[in-house]
């Protein structure tokens, strides 16, 4: 019972964090554009996320005859469920759950993230939504390959799938210093996995009219929006664990979440062919080479 209560509080804190990370993003982007951002609703605009949430969830939901209604309704809920279920991996000090194969669980659940996108684009029965879904699925699948290879390079050293063992192994030196090129590849792959700038091709407004979520409104759009930001915070946590061995995760999660927003404010969107070229011609060979380097280095240490 205690495990369920603790997990409930983790989810509650994640949802509150999602609300305030949107405010942080709007504030930072405002200062990037030399303006203030939200500053009217409450003190310094602190109640702006809650105002937006109330507005979205109270809006009317209308259905066109062309929608495939049940997949259309289920896909945002499924995406939100996947984003929140991965927070089982959060390494709390009182260990409300012990996942010996936590890394495998992370890879399995994160690989399911293509299905809500594909289902939403197909169920909308719109050409723009379907094109956005196709591009998002191709992008996510492409970067998952280098994702898995990067994690395997680290696991050769740790010899465990447990996130707590990975944290303990970095007691003397962080993997960010041992594998700095891998860290850079990992972070840019995180941007691609979460469909963030400069890899936001599922929501390419200039050519796809908002992409796979163009037909969504009200609570459906809000859940897609919340799942995206929950995934950003999750990827910040996983990055902190894998490369910084951080027990005190909160400052590192905040730092990497800030980097996600900073990149959005400074970099333009890639061309889609450049994205695929980088995934298959740059990141994949580099990740494979580091995999072999890690393997032989580990064998040398054992000998």
C-alpha positions in Angstrom: 0.0 0.0 0.0 2.9 2.3 0.9 4.3 1.7 -2.6 1.2 2.9 -4.3 0.9 6.0 -2.2 4.5 7.0 -2.8 4.1 6.4 -6.6 0.9 8.5 -6.5 2.8 11.4 -4.9 5.6 11.1 -7.5 3.0 11.4 -10.3 1.4 14.3 -8.5 4.7 16.1 -8.3 5.4 15.3 -12.0 2.1 16.8 -13.1 2.8 20.0 -11.0 6.3 20.1 -12.6 4.7 19.8 -16.0 2.6 22.9 -15.2 5.5 25.0 -14.1 7.9 23.8 -16.8 5.5 25.3 -19.3 5.6 28.6 -17.4 9.4 28.4 -17.3 9.5 27.8 -21.1 7.3 30.7 -21.8 9.3 33.0 -19.5 12.7 31.9 -21.1 11.4 32.2 -24.6 9.9 35.6 -23.7 13.3 36.9 -22.6 15.0 35.3 -25.6 12.6 37.4 -27.7 13.2 40.5 -25.5 9.8 40.4 -23.9 8.4 39.5 -20.5 6.3 36.4 -21.1 3.3 35.6 -18.8 3.1 38.1 -16.0 -0.6 39.0 -15.4 -2.3 35.9 -13.9 -1.1 35.9 -10.3 2.2 37.0 -8.9 4.7 37.0 -11.8 2.3 34.9 -13.8 2.6 31.9 -11.5 -1.1 30.9 -12.0 -0.9 31.1 -15.8 -0.4 27.3 -16.2 -3.5 26.5 -14.1 -5.5 29.1 -16.0 -4.4 27.5 -19.3 -5.3 24.0 -18.0 -8.8 25.1 -16.9 -9.4 26.8 -20.2 -8.3 23.7 -22.2 -10.3 21.1 -20.2 -13.4 23.3 -20.2 -13.5 23.8 -23.9 -16.1 22.0 -26.0 -15.1 18.8 -27.7 -16.6 18.4 -31.2 -16.3 15.3 -33.4 -16.3 15.2 -37.2 -18.0 12.3 -39.0 -14.6 11.5 -40.6 -13.0 10.7 -37.2 -12.3 7.1 -36.1 -13.7 8.0 -32.7 -12.4 5.4 -30.3 -8.7 5.5 -31.5 -9.0 9.3 -31.6 -10.0 9.4 -28.0 -7.7 6.6 -26.7 -4.4 7.8 -28.3 -3.9 10.9 -26.0 -4.8 8.9 -22.9 -2.4 6.1 -24.0 0.4 8.6 -24.6 -0.1 10.2 -21.2 -0.2 6.7 -19.6 3.2 5.8 -21.2 4.7 9.1 -20.1 3.6 8.6 -16.5 4.3 4.9 -16.2 8.0 5.5 -16.9 8.2 7.4 -13.6 8.2 4.0 -11.9 12.0 4.2 -12.6 12.5 7.2 -10.3 15.1 6.0 -7.8 13.6 7.2 -4.5 15.8 6.8 -1.4 13.1 4.7 0.4 12.9 2.3 -2.6 9.1 2.0 -3.2 9.9 -0.4 -6.0 13.1 -2.3 -6.9 13.4 -2.7 -10.7 16.4 -5.0 -11.3 15.9 -4.6 -15.1 14.9 -0.9 -15.0 16.9 -0.1 -18.1 15.2 -2.7 -20.2 11.8 -1.5 -18.9 12.8 2.1 -20.0 13.7 0.9 -23.5 10.5 -1.2 -23.8 8.0 1.5 -22.7 9.8 4.3 -24.5 9.7 2.3 -27.7 5.9 2.2 -27.4 5.8 6.0 -27.8 5.4 5.8 -31.6 1.9 4.2 -31.3 0.0 7.2 -29.8 1.5 9.4 -32.5 0.6 6.9 -35.3 -2.9 6.2 -33.8 -3.6 9.9 -33.4 -2.6 10.8 -37.0 -4.5 7.9 -38.5 -7.7 8.3 -36.4 -7.9 12.0 -37.3 -8.5 11.0 -40.9 -6.6 14.1 -42.1 -3.8 14.2 -44.7 -1.8 16.7 -42.6 -2.2 14.7 -39.4 -1.2 11.4 -41.1 1.9 13.0 -42.7 2.9 14.4 -39.4 2.4 10.9 -37.8 4.5 9.2 -40.5 7.3 11.6 -40.0 7.2 11.4 -36.3 7.2 7.5 -36.3 10.2 7.4 -38.8 12.1 9.9 -36.7 11.5 8.1 -33.4 12.4 4.7 -34.7 15.5 6.0 -36.3 16.9 7.6 -33.1 15.9 4.6 -30.9 18.6 2.6 -32.5 21.4 4.9 -31.4 19.6 5.3 -28.1 19.9 1.6 -27.3 23.5 1.4 -28.5 24.5 4.3 -26.3 22.9 2.7 -23.2 24.6 -0.6 -24.1 28.0 1.2 -24.2 27.4 2.3 -20.6 26.0 -1.1 -19.4 29.2 -2.9 -20.5 31.0 -1.0 -17.7 28.3 -1.4 -15.1 27.3 -5.0 -15.9 23.8 -4.4 -14.5 20.4 -3.2 -15.8 19.6 -1.5 -12.5 19.6 2.3 -12.4 20.8 2.4 -8.8 23.9 0.3 -9.8 24.6 2.8 -12.6 24.4 5.6 -10.0 26.7 3.8 -7.6 29.2 3.0 -10.3 29.8 6.7 -11.0 30.8 7.4 -7.4 34.3 8.5 -8.5 33.9 9.7 -12.1 30.8 10.5 -14.2 30.2 8.9 -17.5 29.7 12.4 -19.0 33.5 12.8 -18.7 34.4 9.2 -19.8 32.0 9.3 -22.8 31.6 13.0 -23.6 30.9 12.4 -27.3 28.3 9.8 -26.4 26.7 12.3 -24.0 26.4 14.9 -26.8 24.8 12.2 -29.1 22.5 11.1 -26.3 21.3 14.7 -25.6 20.5 15.5 -29.2 18.8 12.1 -29.5 16.7 13.0 -26.5 15.6 16.2 -28.4 14.7 14.0 -31.4 12.9 11.4 -29.2 10.7 14.0 -27.5 10.1 15.8 -30.9 11.6 19.1 -29.7 13.3 21.8 -31.6 15.3 21.5 -33.8 13.7 18.1 -34.5 10.0 19.0 -34.1 9.0 17.5 -37.5 5.8 16.0 -36.2 4.6 19.5 -35.4 6.1 21.3 -38.4 3.7 24.2 -38.4 5.0 25.8 -41.6 4.4 22.7 -43.7 2.0 20.4 -41.8 -0.4 22.8 -40.0 0.6 21.6 -36.5 1.2 18.0 -37.6 -0.4 14.9 -36.1 -2.4 16.8 -33.4 -4.0 19.3 -35.8 -7.5 17.8 -35.3 -7.2 17.7 -31.4 -8.8 20.3 -29.1 -9.7 20.7 -25.5 -8.7 17.8 -23.2 -7.2 15.7 -26.0 -4.8 18.4 -27.0 -4.0 19.1 -23.3 -3.1 15.5 -22.7 -0.8 15.4 -25.7 0.8 18.6 -24.5 1.2 17.3 -21.0 2.7 14.0 -22.2 5.3 15.9 -24.2 6.5 17.9 -21.2 6.4 14.9 -18.9 8.7 13.1 -21.3 11.0 16.1 -21.3 11.3 15.9 -17.5 11.7 12.1 -17.7 14.5 12.4 -20.2 16.2 14.9 -18.0 16.0 12.5 -15.1 17.4 9.5 -17.2 20.2 11.7 -18.5 21.1 12.7 -15.0 21.2 9.1 -13.9 23.1 7.7 -16.9 25.8 10.4 -17.3 25.9 12.3 -14.0 25.3 9.5 -11.4 23.1 11.9 -9.5 21.3 10.9 -6.3 20.1 14.4 -5.8 18.3 14.6 -9.1 16.3 17.8 -8.8 19.0 20.3 -9.8 20.2 18.2 -12.7 16.6 17.6 -13.9 16.0 21.4 -13.8 19.3 22.1 -15.6 18.6 19.7 -18.5 15.0 20.9 -18.8 16.4 24.4 -19.1 18.7 23.1 -21.9 15.7 21.7 -23.8 14.1 25.2 -23.6 17.3 27.0 -24.5 17.8 24.9 -27.6 14.2 25.7 -28.7 14.9 29.4 -28.3 18.2 29.4 -30.3 18.2 26.8 -33.0 16.2 26.7 -36.2 14.4 23.5 -37.4 16.5 21.0 -39.4 15.5 19.8 -42.9 14.0 16.3 -42.7 16.7 14.7 -44.9 19.4 16.2 -42.7 17.7 14.7 -39.7 17.7 11.2 -41.2 21.2 11.6 -42.5 22.5 12.5 -39.1 20.7 9.5 -37.5 21.9 6.8 -39.9 25.2 8.2 -41.2 26.6 10.0 -38.1 25.0 8.9 -34.9 24.7 5.2 -35.7 28.4 4.6 -36.7 29.6 6.7 -33.8 27.4 4.7 -31.3 28.6 1.4 -32.8 32.2 2.4 -32.5 31.8 3.5 -28.9 30.1 0.2 -28.2 33.1 -1.8 -29.5 35.5 0.6 -27.6 33.5 0.0 -24.4 33.5 -3.7 -24.9 37.3 -4.0 -25.4 38.0 -1.6 -22.6 35.9 -3.6 -20.2 37.6 -6.8 -21.4 41.0 -5.2 -20.9 40.1 -4.2 -17.3 38.9 -7.7 -16.5 42.2 -9.2 -17.9 
